[in-house]
Amino acid sequence: MASTMEKQLINVLLIILGFSAYQAASRTLQATTMSLRHEQWIARHGRKYHSDAEKEMRLEIFKDNVEFIESFNRASNRSYKLAVNKFADLTNEEFLASYTGNTILPLSQRSAGTPFRDENEFAGPDNLDWRLEGAVTPVKNQQSCGSCWAFSAVAAIEGIIKIKTGQLVSLSEQDILDCDGTPNGCDGSALDTGFKFVQNQGITTEDAYPYRAVEGTCSANNNPVTAKISGYQAVASADETALLNAVANQPVSVAVDPSPFQFYATGIITGECGTTLTHAITAVGYGTDDDGTKYWICKNSWGSDWGEEGYVKLQRDVAAKEGMCGIAINAIYPVA
């Protein structure tokens, strides 16, 4: 007959074996659940993989991203939320390589036009949203072409044309991408490239020259010029008050560090963000949240199924002179 100690040992072993079996079953269930979620995500976003090996690799990336997103959202001190969106099977490095593409324009080359007066003092309204003024076209989608620089410039130009003429017209990013002379425009370009082109050559409409997400042969000679600008002006660098004055007058093209953007869903991006300016968006307004947090309203070019229907809010009036994600470092607006 087994002793009391032997019985206790047997019970302990049974508990250990049972717990191990439970852990194994739990891991299997989790893997099955994540695989099912990935399949549902694939169907929702129409993703296609070239091989089973690629699919398995993307599943692992998807799993890591989902775990990061859910962990981030569980934290109670977050001012914004993330979502398992259409970029959920990409690493952050892959995402940045495919969906950004701005390069910093040297300060010595950023002067044209006339700056707003009294940039160090703000005299605009407390809140402003150029969307409500009818000066912003629907959100567009650059797709996996690093042409954000063209989309950012076009959005700013569409805004000033509306303000000056009363007509809101969707203009052609493809016109700039194909015809501005910049090689490999899908790999990015300087923030002022689009403005230079429209100042010198003019630009046609989106309908006349639709976007194709690849750089092609210029065919603008067959399309009428719809809009031109007389120049463009850089906002004083690392000065959010100067940027605020500019945005109070019109939409402004800005360069940002998009590191926290990949899974952004809603809210105001606060906290840590770098100043590696590899993406261009358009500041189309500003406001203050109910808790007193000031923010910028920015139009992005990743489609209306990203972020707040295609927009992102960045904290405004931060301690760093560069602004949240470097938004105040490199900003340019067109002069009509």
C-alpha positions as YAML, in Angstrom:
chain: A
units: angstrom
residues:
- id: 1
  name: MET
  ca: [0.00, 0.00, 0.00]
- id: 2
  name: ALA
  ca: [1.32, 3.42, -0.98]
- id: 3
  name: SER
  ca: [2.41, 5.70, 1.82]
- id: 4
  name: THR
  ca: [0.89, 9.11, 2.42]
- id: 5
  name: MET
  ca: [4.00, 10.74, 0.97]
- id: 6
  name: GLU
  ca: [3.81, 8.61, -2.16]
- id: 7
  name: LYS
  ca: [0.14, 9.53, -2.60]
- id: 8
  name: GLN
  ca: [0.98, 13.20, -2.27]
- id: 9
  name: LEU
  ca: [3.75, 12.83, -4.85]
- id: 10
  name: ILE
  ca: [1.40, 11.07, -7.25]
- id: 11
  name: ASN
  ca: [-1.15, 13.85, -6.83]
- id: 12
  name: VAL
  ca: [1.50, 16.49, -7.53]
- id: 13
  name: LEU
  ca: [2.61, 14.62, -10.65]
- id: 14
  name: LEU
  ca: [-1.00, 14.35, -11.82]
- id: 15
  name: ILE
  ca: [-1.50, 18.08, -11.29]
- id: 16
  name: ILE
  ca: [1.70, 18.86, -13.23]
- id: 17
  name: LEU
  ca: [0.70, 16.54, -16.06]
- id: 18
  name: GLY
  ca: [-2.79, 18.01, -16.13]
- id: 19
  name: PHE
  ca: [-1.47, 21.56, -16.20]
- id: 20
  name: SER
  ca: [0.98, 20.69, -18.98]
- id: 21
  name: ALA
  ca: [-1.83, 19.12, -20.97]
- id: 22
  name: TYR
  ca: [-3.94, 22.23, -20.36]
- id: 23
  name: GLN
  ca: [-1.12, 24.50, -21.53]
- id: 24
  name: ALA
  ca: [-0.60, 22.41, -24.66]
- id: 25
  name: ALA
  ca: [-4.33, 22.44, -25.42]
- id: 26
  name: SER
  ca: [-4.44, 26.18, -24.77]
- id: 27
  name: ARG
  ca: [-1.55, 26.84, -27.14]
- id: 28
  name: THR
  ca: [-3.20, 24.68, -29.80]
- id: 29
  name: LEU
  ca: [-6.48, 26.57, -29.37]
- id: 30
  name: GLN
  ca: [-4.71, 29.92, -29.54]
- id: 31
  name: ALA
  ca: [-2.85, 28.89, -32.69]
- id: 32
  name: THR
  ca: [-6.09, 27.67, -34.26]
- id: 33
  name: THR
  ca: [-7.89, 30.88, -33.29]
- id: 34
  name: MET
  ca: [-5.11, 33.07, -34.69]
- id: 35
  name: SER
  ca: [-5.02, 31.04, -37.90]
- id: 36
  name: LEU
  ca: [-8.78, 31.49, -38.26]
- id: 37
  name: ARG
  ca: [-8.46, 35.24, -37.60]
- id: 38
  name: HIS
  ca: [-5.77, 35.43, -40.25]
- id: 39
  name: GLU
  ca: [-7.99, 33.61, -42.77]
- id: 40
  name: GLN
  ca: [-10.84, 36.01, -42.03]
- id: 41
  name: TRP
  ca: [-8.46, 38.96, -42.37]
- id: 42
  name: ILE
  ca: [-7.20, 37.62, -45.73]
- id: 43
  name: ALA
  ca: [-10.77, 37.36, -47.02]
- id: 44
  name: ARG
  ca: [-11.69, 40.84, -45.77]
- id: 45
  name: HIS
  ca: [-8.70, 42.55, -47.38]
- id: 46
  name: GLY
  ca: [-8.37, 40.38, -50.50]
- id: 47
  name: ARG
  ca: [-4.77, 39.46, -49.70]
- id: 48
  name: LYS
  ca: [-3.11, 36.83, -51.90]
- id: 49
  name: TYR
  ca: [0.10, 34.97, -51.13]
- id: 50
  name: HIS
  ca: [2.38, 33.27, -53.64]
- id: 51
  name: SER
  ca: [3.07, 30.14, -51.62]
- id: 52
  name: ASP
  ca: [2.22, 28.25, -48.45]
- id: 53
  name: ALA
  ca: [5.61, 29.26, -47.06]
- id: 54
  name: GLU
  ca: [4.84, 32.94, -47.57]
- id: 55
  name: LYS
  ca: [1.41, 32.48, -45.99]
- id: 56
  name: GLU
  ca: [2.96, 30.82, -42.96]
- id: 57
  name: MET
  ca: [5.49, 33.64, -42.64]
- id: 58
  name: ARG
  ca: [2.74, 36.26, -42.87]
- id: 59
  name: LEU
  ca: [0.70, 34.38, -40.26]
- id: 60
  name: GLU
  ca: [3.58, 34.70, -37.79]
- id: 61
  name: ILE
  ca: [3.91, 38.43, -38.50]
- id: 62
  name: PHE
  ca: [0.13, 38.82, -38.21]
- id: 63
  name: LYS
  ca: [0.19, 37.01, -34.86]
- id: 64
  name: ASP
  ca: [2.94, 39.25, -33.48]
- id: 65
  name: ASN
  ca: [1.14, 42.37, -34.68]
- id: 66
  name: VAL
  ca: [-2.22, 41.32, -33.22]
- id: 67
  name: GLU
  ca: [-0.61, 40.61, -29.86]
- id: 68
  name: PHE
  ca: [1.11, 44.02, -29.92]
- id: 69
  name: ILE
  ca: [-2.12, 45.83, -30.88]
- id: 70
  name: GLU
  ca: [-4.20, 44.12, -28.20]
- id: 71
  name: SER
  ca: [-1.56, 44.71, -25.55]
- id: 72
  name: PHE
  ca: [-1.30, 48.39, -26.53]
- id: 73
  name: ASN
  ca: [-5.07, 48.88, -26.38]
- id: 74
  name: ARG
  ca: [-5.35, 47.23, -22.94]
- id: 75
  name: ALA
  ca: [-3.20, 49.95, -21.40]
- id: 76
  name: SER
  ca: [-5.48, 52.45, -19.67]
- id: 77
  name: ASN
  ca: [-3.27, 55.49, -20.21]
- id: 78
  name: ARG
  ca: [-3.36, 55.50, -24.01]
- id: 79
  name: SER
  ca: [-4.68, 58.59, -25.78]
- id: 80
  name: TYR
  ca: [-5.19, 56.70, -29.03]
- id: 81
  name: LYS
  ca: [-6.17, 53.22, -30.15]
- id: 82
  name: LEU
  ca: [-4.77, 50.78, -32.67]
- id: 83
  name: ALA
  ca: [-6.62, 48.38, -34.99]
- id: 84
  name: VAL
  ca: [-5.89, 45.17, -36.85]
- id: 85
  name: ASN
  ca: [-6.06, 46.94, -40.19]
- id: 86
  name: LYS
  ca: [-4.99, 46.21, -43.76]
- id: 87
  name: PHE
  ca: [-1.29, 46.51, -42.81]
- id: 88
  name: ALA
  ca: [-1.43, 43.79, -40.15]
- id: 89
  name: ASP
  ca: [0.66, 41.20, -42.02]
- id: 90
  name: LEU
  ca: [3.61, 43.57, -42.57]
- id: 91
  name: THR
  ca: [6.56, 44.21, -40.32]
- id: 92
  name: ASN
  ca: [7.07, 47.87, -39.45]
- id: 93
  name: GLU
  ca: [10.15, 47.93, -41.66]
- id: 94
  name: GLU
  ca: [8.21, 46.54, -44.64]
- id: 95
  name: PHE
  ca: [5.38, 48.96, -44.02]
- id: 96
  name: LEU
  ca: [7.63, 52.02, -43.88]
- id: 97
  name: ALA
  ca: [9.49, 50.92, -47.01]
- id: 98
  name: SER
  ca: [6.30, 50.54, -49.05]
- id: 99
  name: TYR
  ca: [3.92, 53.22, -47.80]
- id: 100
  name: THR
  ca: [6.12, 56.22, -47.00]
- id: 101
  name: GLY
  ca: [8.59, 58.06, -49.20]
- id: 102
  name: ASN
  ca: [9.33, 61.64, -48.22]
- id: 103
  name: THR
  ca: [12.89, 62.94, -48.01]
- id: 104
  name: ILE
  ca: [13.97, 65.99, -46.04]
- id: 105
  name: LEU
  ca: [14.39, 69.12, -48.14]
- id: 106
  name: PRO
  ca: [17.51, 71.10, -47.16]
- id: 107
  name: LEU
  ca: [16.65, 74.37, -45.46]
- id: 108
  name: SER
  ca: [18.73, 76.37, -47.94]
- id: 109
  name: GLN
  ca: [16.37, 75.31, -50.72]
- id: 110
  name: ARG
  ca: [13.09, 75.96, -48.94]
- id: 111
  name: SER
  ca: [12.49, 79.65, -49.64]
- id: 112
  name: ALA
  ca: [9.95, 81.05, -52.12]
- id: 113
  name: GLY
  ca: [6.87, 83.21, -51.81]
- id: 114
  name: THR
  ca: [6.08, 85.44, -48.84]
- id: 115
  name: PRO
  ca: [5.67, 84.18, -45.25]
- id: 116
  name: PHE
  ca: [2.67, 85.07, -43.14]
- id: 117
  name: ARG
  ca: [3.25, 88.16, -41.04]
- id: 118
  name: ASP
  ca: [3.71, 88.01, -37.28]
- id: 119
  name: GLU
  ca: [4.45, 84.28, -37.33]
- id: 120
  name: ASN
  ca: [5.46, 84.36, -33.65]
- id: 121
  name: GLU
  ca: [2.02, 85.55, -32.59]
- id: 122
  name: PHE
  ca: [-1.14, 83.62, -33.28]
- id: 123
  name: ALA
  ca: [-4.29, 85.49, -34.23]
- id: 124
  name: GLY
  ca: [-6.42, 82.74, -35.79]
- id: 125
  name: PRO
  ca: [-9.53, 80.95, -34.46]
- id: 126
  name: ASP
  ca: [-9.24, 78.52, -31.54]
- id: 127
  name: ASN
  ca: [-10.41, 75.60, -33.69]
- id: 128
  name: LEU
  ca: [-10.36, 75.16, -37.45]
- id: 129
  name: ASP
  ca: [-11.15, 72.31, -39.82]
- id: 130
  name: TRP
  ca: [-10.71, 73.02, -43.51]
- id: 131
  name: ARG
  ca: [-12.88, 69.99, -44.29]
- id: 132
  name: LEU
  ca: [-15.84, 71.89, -42.87]
- id: 133
  name: GLU
  ca: [-14.95, 74.82, -45.11]
- id: 134
  name: GLY
  ca: [-15.16, 72.59, -48.20]
- id: 135
  name: ALA
  ca: [-11.44, 72.96, -48.96]
- id: 136
  name: VAL
  ca: [-10.45, 69.28, -48.73]
- id: 137
  name: THR
  ca: [-11.13, 66.57, -51.31]
- id: 138
  name: PRO
  ca: [-11.98, 62.99, -50.24]
- id: 139
  name: VAL
  ca: [-9.11, 60.90, -48.89]
- id: 140
  name: LYS
  ca: [-7.02, 59.23, -51.60]
- id: 141
  name: ASN
  ca: [-4.80, 56.14, -51.59]
- id: 142
  name: GLN
  ca: [-1.17, 56.15, -52.72]
- id: 143
  name: GLN
  ca: [-1.10, 52.33, -52.38]
- id: 144
  name: SER
  ca: [2.34, 50.67, -52.22]
- id: 145
  name: CYS
  ca: [4.06, 53.55, -54.02]
- id: 146
  name: GLY
  ca: [6.06, 56.03, -51.96]
- id: 147
  name: SER
  ca: [4.36, 59.01, -53.59]
- id: 148
  name: CYS
  ca: [3.16, 60.60, -50.35]
- id: 149
  name: TRP
  ca: [5.14, 63.74, -51.29]
- id: 150
  name: ALA
  ca: [2.89, 64.24, -54.34]
- id: 151
  name: PHE
  ca: [-0.33, 63.56, -52.40]
- id: 152
  name: SER
  ca: [0.68, 65.96, -49.64]
- id: 153
  name: ALA
  ca: [1.44, 68.76, -52.11]
- id: 154
  name: VAL
  ca: [-1.72, 68.17, -54.14]
- id: 155
  name: ALA
  ca: [-3.94, 68.30, -51.05]
- id: 156
  name: ALA
  ca: [-2.42, 71.64, -50.05]
- id: 157
  name: ILE
  ca: [-2.81, 73.00, -53.60]
- id: 158
  name: GLU
  ca: [-6.42, 71.80, -53.82]
- id: 159
  name: GLY
  ca: [-7.06, 73.69, -50.59]
- id: 160
  name: ILE
  ca: [-5.60, 77.04, -51.66]
- id: 161
  name: ILE
  ca: [-7.30, 76.86, -55.07]
- id: 162
  name: LYS
  ca: [-10.65, 76.34, -53.31]
- id: 163
  name: ILE
  ca: [-9.97, 79.22, -50.91]
- id: 164
  name: LYS
  ca: [-9.00, 81.59, -53.74]
- id: 165
  name: THR
  ca: [-11.55, 80.57, -56.40]
- id: 166
  name: GLY
  ca: [-14.40, 78.93, -54.51]
- id: 167
  name: GLN
  ca: [-13.97, 75.76, -56.60]
- id: 168
  name: LEU
  ca: [-12.82, 72.47, -55.08]
- id: 169
  name: VAL
  ca: [-11.26, 70.29, -57.78]
- id: 170
  name: SER
  ca: [-9.49, 66.96, -57.30]
- id: 171
  name: LEU
  ca: [-6.07, 67.32, -58.93]
- id: 172
  name: SER
  ca: [-3.78, 64.66, -60.37]
- id: 173
  name: GLU
  ca: [-0.92, 63.19, -58.35]
- id: 174
  name: GLN
  ca: [-0.09, 60.98, -61.33]
- id: 175
  name: ASP
  ca: [0.56, 64.11, -63.41]
- id: 176
  name: ILE
  ca: [3.32, 65.07, -60.97]
- id: 177
  name: LEU
  ca: [4.62, 61.52, -60.54]
- id: 178
  name: ASP
  ca: [5.01, 60.96, -64.29]
- id: 179
  name: CYS
  ca: [6.01, 64.41, -65.48]
- id: 180
  name: ASP
  ca: [8.08, 66.21, -62.85]
- id: 181
  name: GLY
  ca: [11.35, 64.63, -63.97]
- id: 182
  name: THR
  ca: [12.13, 62.97, -60.62]
- id: 183
  name: PRO
  ca: [13.39, 59.42, -61.24]
- id: 184
  name: ASN
  ca: [11.83, 56.64, -59.17]
- id: 185
  name: GLY
  ca: [9.12, 58.84, -57.67]
- id: 186
  name: CYS
  ca: [7.58, 55.80, -55.98]
- id: 187
  name: ASP
  ca: [10.72, 55.67, -53.85]
- id: 188
  name: GLY
  ca: [10.04, 59.15, -52.49]
- id: 189
  name: SER
  ca: [11.07, 62.71, -53.21]
- id: 190
  name: ALA
  ca: [11.61, 66.05, -51.50]
- id: 191
  name: LEU
  ca: [8.62, 67.79, -49.97]
- id: 192
  name: ASP
  ca: [8.76, 70.75, -52.37]
- id: 193
  name: THR
  ca: [9.00, 68.70, -55.59]
- id: 194
  name: GLY
  ca: [5.27, 68.77, -56.31]
- id: 195
  name: PHE
  ca: [5.03, 72.51, -55.65]
- id: 196
  name: LYS
  ca: [7.89, 73.26, -58.06]
- id: 197
  name: PHE
  ca: [6.18, 71.23, -60.77]
- id: 198
  name: VAL
  ca: [2.78, 72.90, -60.39]
- id: 199
  name: GLN
  ca: [4.39, 76.33, -60.25]
- id: 200
  name: ASN
  ca: [6.28, 75.74, -63.50]
- id: 201
  name: GLN
  ca: [4.03, 73.40, -65.47]
- id: 202
  name: GLY
  ca: [0.59, 73.52, -63.88]
- id: 203
  name: ILE
  ca: [-1.49, 70.45, -63.07]
- id: 204
  name: THR
  ca: [-4.51, 68.72, -64.54]
- id: 205
  name: THR
  ca: [-7.43, 66.99, -62.85]
- id: 206
  name: GLU
  ca: [-7.64, 63.55, -61.28]
- id: 207
  name: ASP
  ca: [-10.32, 62.60, -63.81]
- id: 208
  name: ALA
  ca: [-8.14, 63.60, -66.75]
- id: 209
  name: TYR
  ca: [-5.03, 61.84, -65.42]
- id: 210
  name: PRO
  ca: [-6.03, 59.05, -62.97]
- id: 211
  name: TYR
  ca: [-3.68, 57.62, -60.39]
- id: 212
  name: ARG
  ca: [-1.99, 54.28, -61.22]
- id: 213
  name: ALA
  ca: [0.40, 53.81, -58.25]
- id: 214
  name: VAL
  ca: [3.41, 53.39, -60.58]
- id: 215
  name: GLU
  ca: [5.61, 55.96, -62.26]
- id: 216
  name: GLY
  ca: [4.91, 55.98, -66.00]
- id: 217
  name: THR
  ca: [5.54, 57.92, -69.19]
- id: 218
  name: CYS
  ca: [4.35, 61.50, -69.06]
- id: 219
  name: SER
  ca: [1.15, 62.11, -71.02]
- id: 220
  name: ALA
  ca: [0.26, 65.52, -69.59]
- id: 221
  name: ASN
  ca: [0.60, 67.24, -72.96]
- id: 222
  name: ASN
  ca: [-2.74, 65.74, -73.89]
- id: 223
  name: ASN
  ca: [-4.46, 67.11, -70.78]
- id: 224
  name: PRO
  ca: [-5.46, 70.71, -70.10]
- id: 225
  name: VAL
  ca: [-3.82, 72.61, -67.22]
- id: 226
  name: THR
  ca: [-6.45, 73.09, -64.53]
- id: 227
  name: ALA
  ca: [-4.44, 74.88, -61.85]
- id: 228
  name: LYS
  ca: [-1.12, 76.64, -61.26]
- id: 229
  name: ILE
  ca: [0.48, 78.28, -58.24]
- id: 230
  name: SER
  ca: [2.73, 81.33, -58.19]
- id: 231
  name: GLY
  ca: [5.12, 79.83, -55.64]
- id: 232
  name: TYR
  ca: [5.42, 78.19, -52.26]
- id: 233
  name: GLN
  ca: [6.72, 79.17, -48.84]
- id: 234
  name: ALA
  ca: [8.43, 77.24, -46.08]
- id: 235
  name: VAL
  ca: [7.09, 77.67, -42.57]
- id: 236
  name: ALA
  ca: [9.69, 78.65, -39.97]
- id: 237
  name: SER
  ca: [11.24, 75.38, -38.86]
- id: 238
  name: ALA
  ca: [10.68, 73.97, -35.36]
- id: 239
  name: ASP
  ca: [8.02, 76.57, -34.57]
- id: 240
  name: GLU
  ca: [4.48, 75.29, -33.92]
- id: 241
  name: THR
  ca: [3.13, 78.84, -33.64]
- id: 242
  name: ALA
  ca: [4.35, 79.59, -37.14]
- id: 243
  name: LEU
  ca: [2.76, 76.36, -38.37]
- id: 244
  name: LEU
  ca: [-0.47, 77.25, -36.58]
- id: 245
  name: ASN
  ca: [-0.59, 80.62, -38.35]
- id: 246
  name: ALA
  ca: [-0.05, 78.91, -41.68]
- id: 247
  name: VAL
  ca: [-2.76, 76.25, -41.13]
- id: 248
  name: ALA
  ca: [-5.17, 78.97, -39.95]
- id: 249
  name: ASN
  ca: [-4.87, 80.41, -43.47]
- id: 250
  name: GLN
  ca: [-4.81, 77.23, -45.59]
- id: 251
  name: PRO
  ca: [-3.95, 73.51, -45.65]
- id: 252
  name: VAL
  ca: [-0.19, 72.96, -45.28]
- id: 253
  name: SER
  ca: [2.08, 70.17, -46.49]
- id: 254
  name: VAL
  ca: [4.09, 68.66, -43.61]
- id: 255
  name: ALA
  ca: [6.74, 65.98, -43.19]
- id: 256
  name: VAL
  ca: [6.46, 63.56, -40.26]
- id: 257
  name: ASP
  ca: [7.99, 60.51, -38.66]
- id: 258
  name: PRO
  ca: [5.30, 57.83, -39.30]
- id: 259
  name: SER
  ca: [6.68, 55.24, -36.87]
- id: 260
  name: PRO
  ca: [3.46, 54.98, -34.79]
- id: 261
  name: PHE
  ca: [1.10, 55.23, -37.79]
- id: 262
  name: GLN
  ca: [0.91, 51.64, -39.06]
- id: 263
  name: PHE
  ca: [-2.03, 50.45, -36.92]
- id: 264
  name: TYR
  ca: [-3.42, 53.84, -35.86]
- id: 265
  name: ALA
  ca: [-7.21, 53.76, -35.56]
- id: 266
  name: THR
  ca: [-8.49, 56.74, -33.56]
- id: 267
  name: GLY
  ca: [-7.55, 59.33, -30.96]
- id: 268
  name: ILE
  ca: [-4.65, 61.74, -30.56]
- id: 269
  name: ILE
  ca: [-1.12, 60.41, -30.98]
- id: 270
  name: THR
  ca: [0.88, 61.44, -27.92]
- id: 271
  name: GLY
  ca: [3.96, 60.12, -26.18]
- id: 272
  name: GLU
  ca: [7.17, 59.02, -27.80]
- id: 273
  name: CYS
  ca: [7.65, 59.63, -31.53]
- id: 274
  name: GLY
  ca: [10.82, 60.22, -33.49]
- id: 275
  name: THR
  ca: [11.79, 62.93, -35.97]
- id: 276
  name: THR
  ca: [12.96, 60.78, -38.89]
- id: 277
  name: LEU
  ca: [10.90, 62.50, -41.57]
- id: 278
  name: THR
  ca: [10.06, 59.79, -44.09]
- id: 279
  name: HIS
  ca: [6.39, 60.52, -44.76]
- id: 280
  name: ALA
  ca: [4.40, 63.52, -46.00]
- id: 281
  name: ILE
  ca: [0.82, 64.36, -45.02]
- id: 282
  name: THR
  ca: [-1.28, 67.54, -45.04]
- id: 283
  name: ALA
  ca: [-2.29, 69.55, -41.98]
- id: 284
  name: VAL
  ca: [-5.91, 70.57, -42.62]
- id: 285
  name: GLY
  ca: [-6.90, 71.89, -39.21]
- id: 286
  name: TYR
  ca: [-6.40, 71.90, -35.48]
- id: 287
  name: GLY
  ca: [-8.48, 71.72, -32.31]
- id: 288
  name: THR
  ca: [-8.61, 70.89, -28.60]
- id: 289
  name: ASP
  ca: [-10.00, 67.68, -27.10]
- id: 290
  name: ASP
  ca: [-12.46, 67.62, -24.20]
- id: 291
  name: ASP
  ca: [-9.61, 66.92, -21.77]
- id: 292
  name: GLY
  ca: [-7.69, 69.97, -23.01]
- id: 293
  name: THR
  ca: [-5.24, 68.14, -25.30]
- id: 294
  name: LYS
  ca: [-4.47, 70.24, -28.35]
- id: 295
  name: TYR
  ca: [-4.11, 68.47, -31.68]
- id: 296
  name: TRP
  ca: [-3.42, 68.77, -35.39]
- id: 297
  name: ILE
  ca: [-5.86, 67.29, -37.95]
- id: 298
  name: CYS
  ca: [-3.90, 65.72, -40.80]
- id: 299
  name: LYS
  ca: [-5.04, 64.18, -44.06]
- id: 300
  name: ASN
  ca: [-3.14, 61.02, -44.99]
- id: 301
  name: SER
  ca: [-3.00, 59.13, -48.29]
- id: 302
  name: TRP
  ca: [-3.53, 55.50, -47.24]
- id: 303
  name: GLY
  ca: [-7.25, 55.34, -48.03]
- id: 304
  name: SER
  ca: [-10.32, 56.07, -45.94]
- id: 305
  name: ASP
  ca: [-10.14, 52.61, -44.32]
- id: 306
  name: TRP
  ca: [-7.08, 53.68, -42.31]
- id: 307
  name: GLY
  ca: [-7.17, 55.80, -39.16]
- id: 308
  name: GLU
  ca: [-10.10, 58.16, -38.59]
- id: 309
  name: GLU
  ca: [-11.56, 57.72, -42.08]
- id: 310
  name: GLY
  ca: [-8.15, 58.48, -43.56]
- id: 311
  name: TYR
  ca: [-7.09, 61.16, -41.05]
- id: 312
  name: VAL
  ca: [-4.76, 61.20, -38.07]
- id: 313
  name: LYS
  ca: [-4.60, 63.52, -35.06]
- id: 314
  name: LEU
  ca: [-1.22, 64.47, -33.62]
- id: 315
  name: GLN
  ca: [-0.73, 66.22, -30.32]
- id: 316
  name: ARG
  ca: [-0.13, 69.96, -30.76]
- id: 317
  name: ASP
  ca: [1.80, 72.44, -28.64]
- id: 318
  name: VAL
  ca: [4.24, 69.90, -27.21]
- id: 319
  name: ALA
  ca: [7.42, 70.66, -25.29]
- id: 320
  name: ALA
  ca: [9.71, 69.62, -28.16]
- id: 321
  name: LYS
  ca: [10.17, 72.45, -30.65]
- id: 322
  name: GLU
  ca: [10.06, 69.95, -33.50]
- id: 323
  name: GLY
  ca: [6.45, 69.09, -32.69]
- id: 324
  name: MET
  ca: [4.89, 65.64, -32.35]
- id: 325
  name: CYS
  ca: [6.55, 63.26, -34.82]
- id: 326
  name: GLY
  ca: [8.54, 66.23, -36.17]
- id: 327
  name: ILE
  ca: [5.49, 67.90, -37.73]
- id: 328
  name: ALA
  ca: [6.94, 71.42, -37.25]
- id: 329
  name: ILE
  ca: [10.36, 70.74, -38.77]
- id: 330
  name: ASN
  ca: [9.58, 70.78, -42.46]
- id: 331
  name: ALA
  ca: [6.29, 72.40, -43.55]
- id: 332
  name: ILE
  ca: [5.49, 74.12, -46.85]
- id: 333
  name: TYR
  ca: [2.38, 75.82, -48.22]
- id: 334
  name: PRO
  ca: [1.53, 76.90, -51.79]
- id: 335
  name: VAL
  ca: [1.03, 80.50, -52.82]
- id: 336
  name: ALA
  ca: [-1.79, 80.93, -55.37]
...
